[in-house]
Amino acid sequence: MPDLNILFAAAMTVSIYTLVPILPYLIMYAQKIVTANSVWLILKLRADRRTVFVKISADNAYLFTDSQISRINNEQLFVNLSYWGKTDSGNPIIQIRNTAIPVPTYSEMLAAGAIGTSLQPIRVQH
């Protein structure tokens, strides 16, 4: 059962679509919330001096393993989340990268086939 702070954060979340596209947000905390109907992922993100909570839908709730979530929360794994837009079907394009790896440019992602008509979210790279 999540603690009261996590439930409060879940109530104060913003949509992933409100994030600034391509801007890397440091994931400071992650928590899976299991409901009767689905699993959600709550992320505490930081960009510059701004901190936001984002609720990731059930489709992408398994971006991280439980081990990776534990390492993020214990400050042993530092990863950035970037929102890159939507697929043709309306799903978010999410990129998760180790903070030591620079975020690629839009043209680099286009050349690598990561952006196009048959998109899948980009998984954790470390």
N, C-alpha and C positions, 0 to 999 in steps of 0.2 A: 504494500500500500504506500503510495507516495505521501511525503509529509505535506503539511499545510502550506509551506512556502512554495512547493512545486505546484500544488493545486492553484494557488494564487497566481503564480507565473503563467500557468496554462490559461487562466481567465484573462490575462493581460497580453496575450500574444498578438502579433501582427501577422498579416498574410505574407507569405514568402514573395508574393508579387509586388509588395511595397518596398522590397529591398532595392538598393541602387544596383542596376545591372553591372556585372563584371567586377564590382568592388569586392575585395576579399574581406570577409568578416571572420575574425578569430572565434572559434567555438570554445567558449569558456566553461560550459557545462552542458551535459546531455542527460536526458531521462526518458525512458520508454514508459508510456502510460497505457495500460491495458484496460479497455472498457469491455462491456458485454458484446459490442458489435465489431470492434477493431482494435488495432494497436496504433498509437500515435507516438511521435518522437518530438519532445520539446527541447529546443536548443536555446541556450543563452549565448547571444552573439555580441561581439564588440567590434566596432569600426571607429577609429579615431577616439573621440570621447563619448560616443553614443553606445548605449547598451540596449539591445532589444531581445525579446523572446519571440521565437518563431515556432509555430506548430506545424510539423511536417506530416503530411497525410499518410494514411495507411499504405498507399502505394510505394512510398519511399521510407517507411518507418524502419526498414532494416538496412539503412545505409551503413550502420555500424554494428559490429558484433558486441555482445555484452562485455567482452574483454576490452575492446577498443573504447567503449563508453567509460569503463572503469579507469583506463589509462588517461583519457581526456580529463575526467573529473579529479584525478589525482595528480594532474599536471605532469604526466609522463609522456603524453602524446599531444603535440600541438598541431592542429589542423585548421585550415581556413575553409569556409564555405563561400562559394560565389554563385549568384543567381545569374543565368545567361539569357533568360527569356523563356518562351514556351515552344513546345513542339507543335506540329500541325494539328494534333489532337487536343491541344490545350494543356498538356502536362508540363510541369516546370522542368527546365534544364538546370540541373544542379551539378556543380563541380566541387569536389572535396579534395584538397591537396595538403600535403605536409607543408608547414610554414617555411621550411628551408627551400622549397621548390617554388620559383617565381610563377605567378599566374600567367598563362600564355595569352597572347593577343587574340582578338577575334579572328584575324586572318590565319593565324597558326592553327586555331581550332577548326576552322573551315577546311584548311588544307589537310588536316588529320582526319577529316570525316566526322568530327565530333558534333558539328552543326550541319543540319540539313533536314531533309524530309523524313528520314527514318531514324529519329533520335531516341536514345536511351539515356537515363541519367548516368553521369560519369561517377564511378565508384572510388572509394578511398585509394590513394596512392601513397606509399611510403617507402 
